[in-house]
Amino acid sequence: MNEFELTGQARTHVVELSDPLCALHYEAVASFLAMRDAARADGIDLAPRSSFRDFNAQLGIWNRKWNGERAIYDRQGALLDRSQLSDSEAIDAILCWSAIPGGSRHHWGSDVDVIDAAAVPPGYTVELLPVEYAPDGIFARLSQWLDVNMRRFGFFRPYRTDRGGVSPEPWHLSYAPIALPALESLSLSTLRRVLEGSGIEGKSQVLARLPEIYTRFLLAVDSPG
């Protein structure tokens, strides 16, 4: 991928699907659909909640959270009051669950957040929190199925364990053949250049901490193995 594709400023590397409704890197489509078919055979409706997300979409998430217009949570999933947080604390809280614009794995089209649509009770609002994928959660069976099957389709969980950066996200899958080289290609200097020219809220604070953010929240992920 080129710099614009890596940072979500282009979508020339993704294709739009109608069933299921999502956008993925063209090299990830066949594997994802095959995994979905295999899950369906086991009674699981593997449905994407989020797939490709461009820079502006990620920027909107960041700015709304920074301004207190969208909820932010601590590492345990408890709601926080933005007005009670310092700017540095707000950066940490946002990055627990939302990537820095330009540094989101969703920019690559290799990553997708999934649920089991067949397991959602009527009237239930999916929150994408770890409790839903816990052994007694509504997506426990999906989580167990992914543990056993996702690797044979090339997928893994980059946020499987807590490495002090992004909080564990059992719903977040990454297609290794695309995601691994993409992460290697996304440099700190590229990310800085993109953010310097953006309308990100808290820009000076973010840029001052960018080397730490890059190391702690982008590079500190689990491997496919």
Buried (B, 14 or more C-beta within 10 A) or exposed (E): BEBBBBBBBBBEBBBEBEEBEBBBBEBBBEBBBEBBEBBEEEEBBBBBBBBBBBBEBBBBBBBBBBEBEBEBBBBEBEEBEBEEBEEEBBBBBBBBBBBBBBBBBBBBBBBBBBBBBBBBEEEEEBEBBBEBBEEEBBBBBBBEBBEEBBBEBBBBBBBBEEBEBBBBBBBBBBBBBBBBEBBEBBEBEBBBBBBEEBEBBBEEBBBEBBEEBBEBBBBBBBEBE
